[in-house]
């Protein structure tokens, strides 16, 4: 069995706002080797122990990207024009499973449509939540859902005060999402865990430990 510092973690979106902190947190822990995955690896040669080309829109690039990896961190970008998050994530899950990955971490969000009974339409939340089932059913030894509870105010930055909750439907939605995230903190079935991340500081302290100890009790 490989020791932690011999285990390789592949991070998708390693140059981005989520993947970047994951790479830095893993490196700071000195517990794992890190493989940064990027569509433009030549621009990021010093980003991690290894930098490998990978493109979620080209599934054929993912096999080599995940080969030999113990764990994978996946984030998709809803805001990138033409992105099909479900298609991208499904391709990544399948490639990771085929490569023998043991621990798959998926950066997801709550299913707002289901929580609100269809009252709220927030596609960048619900779209990611639809991938959760694909990850669960893949049969990884461990899978983790990372819920990023960032919507703590309205889209224009207004605070979620009592007044705003009465006039701003986004404020009410933020409370709904916070409650959902709180309810998913802890151990999930099938050796899966879920944790909310409120800041880059939090992920720095959490990401390495989640790969080190997959199940939180």
HELIX and SHEET records of a PDB file:
HELIX    1   1 UNK A    4  UNK A    6  5                                   3    
HELIX    2   2 UNK A   19  UNK A   29  1                                  11    
HELIX    3   3 UNK A   41  UNK A   43  5                                   3    
HELIX    4   4 UNK A   59  UNK A   61  5                                   3    
HELIX    5   5 UNK A   62  UNK A   66  1                                   5    
HELIX    6   6 UNK A   85  UNK A   98  1                                  14    
HELIX    7   7 UNK A  112  UNK A  115  1                                   4    
HELIX    8   8 UNK A  123  UNK A  129  1                                   7    
HELIX    9   9 UNK A  132  UNK A  138  1                                   7    
HELIX   10  10 UNK A  162  UNK A  167  1                                   6    
HELIX   11  11 UNK A  169  UNK A  183  1                                  15    
HELIX   12  12 UNK A  200  UNK A  212  1                                  13    
SHEET    1   A 8 UNK A  50  UNK A  53  0                                        
SHEET    2   A 8 UNK A  33  UNK A  38  1                                        
SHEET    3   A 8 UNK A   8  UNK A  12  1                                        
SHEET    4   A 8 UNK A  71  UNK A  74  1                                        
SHEET    5   A 8 UNK A 103  UNK A 108  1                                        
SHEET    6   A 8 UNK A 142  UNK A 147  1                                        
SHEET    7   A 8 UNK A 192  UNK A 196  1                                        
SHEET    8   A 8 UNK A 186  UNK A 188 -1                                        
END                                                                             
